[in-house]
């Protein structure tokens, strides 16, 4: 019978090191499984170690891509005024599966998305001089909405309606 001395407690295993790294990263902000896997790979952890650690973190609820996607969408819509297209692109770059993206974005009411676009345009119009070139102002506002991920047709409709309403409001 061969003697195997107990493992030294002063030197953590690769799994423990990987888990500690993931916990440090998760302390700063929520992350997707793909983001954590990327960080582990970048630091040279083998795939089997990454899989074991990430599976364990998912089992205890610390890594949940669906929850992450829901929180991300809520936050980015509320704070940055992002539309569905921009949110889908951001979630895709975070490594979220297409089914999860479709599911989370499917919960967004089209009327609510249009309302958020109207709110963004109204806020911008309050600071605009309406004596400026109308075409130039329309282009800027439509471009602002397009950069935030709203469809071009919705952006044009919203800008036209809000510009007319703002002109009427200032006329009174």
C-alpha positions in Angstrom: 0.0 0.0 0.0 1.4 3.4 -1.0 1.2 6.3 1.3 -0.4 9.5 -0.1 0.2 12.5 2.2 -2.7 14.8 2.6 -2.8 17.7 0.3 -1.3 20.9 1.6 -4.0 23.3 2.8 -1.7 26.3 2.0 -1.9 25.8 -1.7 -5.3 26.0 -3.3 -6.3 23.7 -6.1 -7.0 24.9 -9.7 -10.8 24.6 -9.0 -10.5 26.7 -5.9 -8.5 29.3 -7.7 -10.9 29.4 -10.6 -13.9 29.6 -8.2 -12.2 32.5 -6.3 -11.6 34.4 -9.5 -15.2 34.0 -10.6 -16.4 35.1 -7.2 -14.2 38.2 -7.4 -15.5 39.0 -10.8 -19.1 38.5 -9.7 -18.6 40.7 -6.7 -18.0 43.7 -9.0 -21.1 43.0 -11.2 -23.3 40.2 -12.5 -21.8 38.3 -15.4 -22.8 35.8 -18.0 -21.5 32.2 -18.1 -19.7 33.1 -21.3 -18.0 36.1 -19.8 -16.7 34.1 -16.9 -15.6 31.3 -19.2 -13.7 33.8 -21.3 -12.0 35.2 -18.2 -11.0 31.7 -17.0 -9.7 30.8 -20.5 -7.8 34.1 -20.7 -6.0 33.2 -17.5 -5.2 29.7 -18.7 -7.6 27.5 -16.8 -8.4 24.2 -18.7 -11.9 23.7 -20.0 -12.7 20.9 -17.6 -11.9 23.1 -14.6 -14.0 26.0 -16.0 -16.9 23.7 -16.7 -16.9 22.2 -13.2 -16.6 25.6 -11.5 -19.2 27.3 -13.7 -21.6 24.4 -13.3 -21.3 24.6 -9.5 -21.8 28.4 -9.6 -24.9 27.9 -11.8 -26.2 25.2 -9.4 -26.1 27.6 -6.4 -27.7 30.4 -8.5 -24.7 32.8 -8.8 -24.6 32.4 -12.6 -28.0 32.6 -14.4 -28.0 33.9 -18.0 -31.8 34.3 -18.1 -31.8 36.4 -14.9 -28.8 38.4 -16.2 -30.6 39.1 -19.5 -33.8 40.2 -17.8 -31.9 42.6 -15.5 -29.7 43.9 -18.4 -32.8 44.6 -20.6 -34.6 46.3 -17.7 -31.6 48.5 -16.8 -30.6 49.4 -20.3 -34.1 50.3 -21.3 -34.7 52.5 -18.2 -31.3 54.2 -18.0 -30.0 54.3 -21.6 -33.3 54.2 -23.5 -32.2 51.3 -25.7 -34.5 49.7 -28.3 -34.9 46.0 -29.0 -32.2 45.8 -31.7 -29.5 47.4 -29.6 -30.4 45.2 -26.6 -30.3 42.1 -28.7 -26.8 43.1 -30.0 -25.6 43.8 -26.5 -26.8 40.5 -25.1 -25.3 38.7 -28.0 -21.9 40.2 -27.3 -22.3 39.1 -23.7 -22.7 35.5 -24.8 -26.4 35.1 -24.2 -28.1 32.3 -26.3 -30.5 33.5 -29.0 -33.4 31.6 -27.4 -32.9 33.5 -24.2 -32.6 36.8 -26.1 -35.8 36.2 -28.0 -37.6 35.2 -24.9 -36.5 38.2 -22.9 -37.1 40.7 -25.7 -40.5 39.2 -26.5 -41.7 40.5 -23.2 -41.2 44.1 -24.4 -44.5 45.7 -25.3 -44.3 47.5 -28.7 -46.4 50.4 -27.3 -44.0 50.7 -24.4 -41.0 50.7 -26.8 -42.7 53.5 -28.8 -43.5 55.4 -25.6 -39.8 55.3 -24.6 -38.8 56.6 -28.0 -41.3 59.4 -27.7 -40.0 60.3 -24.3 -36.4 60.4 -25.6 -37.4 62.7 -28.5 -39.4 65.0 -26.3 -36.5 65.3 -23.9 -34.2 66.2 -26.7 -36.6 68.6 -28.3 -36.9 70.7 -25.1 -33.4 71.8 -25.7 -33.6 72.4 -29.4 -34.1 75.6 -31.3 -36.9 74.9 -33.6 -36.0 77.7 -35.9 -33.1 75.5 -37.1 -33.3 73.7 -40.4 -36.2 71.2 -40.0 -34.6 68.5 -42.2 -31.3 68.6 -40.3 -33.1 68.4 -36.9 -35.2 65.4 -38.1 -32.1 63.6 -39.3 -30.3 64.2 -36.0 -33.3 62.9 -34.0 -33.9 59.9 -36.2 -30.2 59.1 -36.0 -30.2 59.3 -32.2 -33.1 56.8 -32.0 -31.4 54.5 -34.6 -28.2 54.5 -32.6 -30.2 53.3 -29.6 -31.7 50.4 -31.5 -35.1 51.7 -32.7 -36.3 50.8 -36.1 -36.0 53.5 -38.8 -39.7 53.6 -39.5 -40.7 53.9 -35.9 -38.0 56.6 -35.4 -39.2 58.6 -38.3 -42.9 58.4 -37.2 -42.0 59.3 -33.6 -39.8 62.2 -34.6 -42.5 63.6 -37.0 -45.2 63.4 -34.4 -43.2 64.8 -31.6 -41.8 67.6 -33.7 -45.3 68.7 -34.7 -46.5 68.5 -31.1 -43.5 70.5 -29.9 -44.1 73.2 -32.5 -47.8 73.3 -31.5 -46.9 73.5 -27.8 -44.5 76.4 -28.4 -47.0 78.2 -30.6 -49.6 78.4 -27.8 
